[in-house]
Amino acid sequence: MNFTPVLLDVPEKFDSERLEMRAVAPGNGAVHFPAVQESIADLRRYLAHLPWIKEEPSLANSEKYCRIQHSSFIQRDNLVFFIFLKSDQSFVGSIGLHRIDWTVPKFEIGYWCRTSAQGNGYMVEAVQAITQMAMARLAAHRIEIRADDVNVLSWKVAEKAGFELEGILRKSVKDEQSGELRDLRVYAKVT
């Protein structure tokens, strides 16, 4: 019998102590757009890892992004969740399972935190929560986090969340603005 990922039950919501992660859905562009607008300068520094940020921020582009991610979630190709504070339901950022190989299963975690919410440990908490969910509910055997070597905040999240540095892929990422080749750090957790 062939495995069909679309038939797999993936939680559309999970939480941690302070955060609630919800699968991206149509209509979420209204919460996504202001956070992108606020954080655009930070996000564009790491454009190679965030191809969706190439488009000019607008409510329509945020809604388009949400609908595409919703479709990918249903197909089980890309599992993106928006992060909200439990205390007041404010939008913190996004986290997802990408580059999925269901035959292992293995996933790569990607994340971003809106500028005004940085420095509170939200991403470490979200990474730990999605890792636990992927291992418990999706039988993950390998979870990776890849971070541009110059994106210190991102790879510090991986380290604080307990991921082990497996190696550095030298000159494997091209900065689209400067053309400079940069190193990529690969972190992982395995079961």
N, C-alpha and C positions, 0 to 999 in steps of 0.2 A: 504494500500500500504506500503510495506517495504522500509525503508530508505536505500539507497545504497551509502556509502561514496565515492566510486570511481566515481560516477556521479556528485559529488559536484565540482563546480568551485573554485579552490584555487588559489590565485594569485601566479604566479611564480616569481614575482618581486615586491618589494615595497621599499620605501625609507624614509629617515628622512633628517634632515637638512644637515648633513655631510656624511651620509652613504647610500649605496645601498645594499639591501639584495636580493640575487638571489638564486632560488632553485638549489640545487646541481645537477650537470649534468655529464654525461660521459665526460672525458677529463679534469675534474677539478683537478685530482690528481696532476698535475704539479704545481698548486698554493698551494695546501694543503700540499704537502710533505715538502717543505722548512720551512713552518711555524711550522709543527709538529716537525721537526728536531731541529729547534731553541728552541722550547718550551718544549721538552720532559721531562726535569727535573721537571718543574712546573706541567705538566700534570700528571706525574706518582705519585705525592704526593696524588692525589685524585682518584686513580685507581678504587675504588669501583663505582664511578659515571661515569667513562669513560671506559667502557669495551673494546672499540675499540682500546685503546692505549696499550693493552697488547702485541700486535704484534710489532715486531721490525720495526721501521720506514723505509720505502722504497717507492720508486716511485710506485712500483707495489701494495703495500699494500694500499697506499693512493688512487690509482685509483680504487682498489677493493672496498674500503670504499665508494667512490663517486658513483660507479655504484649500490651498495646495497642501498644507501640512495636515489638515483634517483628512483629505483624500489619501495621503500617504499613510496616515495612521490606520485607516480602514483597510488598506492593502497590506499593512504590516511591513512596509518598506522603510519607514522612518517614524519613530515614536516620539513626538514632541509634546512637551507639557509646559504650560504656563505656571509660574510660581506666584502664589498669593500669600500674604501674611494672614494667619488665622485671626489675629487680633482685630484687624479693621478691613480685611479683604483688599488691601492695596496691592497693586501689581509690582512684583520684585524683579522678574526677569523670566528666563526660559531655560529649560534643560531638556535634553532628549537623548534617545538611543539611536545612533546612526551607524552606517556601514555594517548593517546587520548580516550575519551569516548564521542562518537558522540551523544549518547542518551541524554546527559545533555544540550549542549556540554561543556566539560571541557578539559583542556590541562595542561601539565607541561612544563615550559620553561627550556631548558638547553642551556648553552652557554660556550664558552671559547674564550679567546683573546690571540693572539700570544704575547710572552713575550715583544718584542720590541714595541708593540702598547699599552701596559698597561699604566694606569695613565693619559689617555686623555679623559676619560668619554665616550668612544665609546660603552662599554657594557651597560651602563645606557641608552644611547640613543637608542641602538638596542633593549633593553628590552621594552622600552616605545613604540617603533615603532611596534614591533611584537604584543604587547598587544593590541594596538589600532587596528591593522589589524585583529587580532583574534576576537575582540569584534564587530567590524564593518562589517567584511566580512564573518566571520564564526559563528556568533551569540553566541560567548562564554559567558557562565554565570559564569564560574569559571576558573581562571588561577593560577597555583601554581608555586612556585620556591622552590626547596628543596636544601639545602646546608649543607655540612659537617660543623659541629660547628667549626672545626679548620681552615676551609677555609674562613677566615675573608673577603678577597677580594670579594668572591662570594656573601656572605650574605649582605655585604655592598652595592653591586650593587642592590640587591632586595630592600633594604631599601631606597636607593636614588631614585629608580624607583617608589617609592610609594606603595610598597607591604607591607601588614601588617603581622607581625609575629603572627601566629595562635597557635604555640606550638613547643615544642622540643621533638622529639622522642628519649628518652634516650637509649643509647647503642643499636642503631638499625643499625649501619654501622660497618662492620669489615674492618679494614685496612689490606689489603692483604699482605703487607710487614712485619708489626710488629705483626699482629694478634690481635692488640688492638681493643676493641669495643669503638666506638665513637658515639656522639650524632648527630642527624640530625635536622636541623631547617626547619620548614615548614612555608612558606610565601604564601599569597594569595591575589588576587583581585577578587571581585565578582560584578556582576551587579544586 
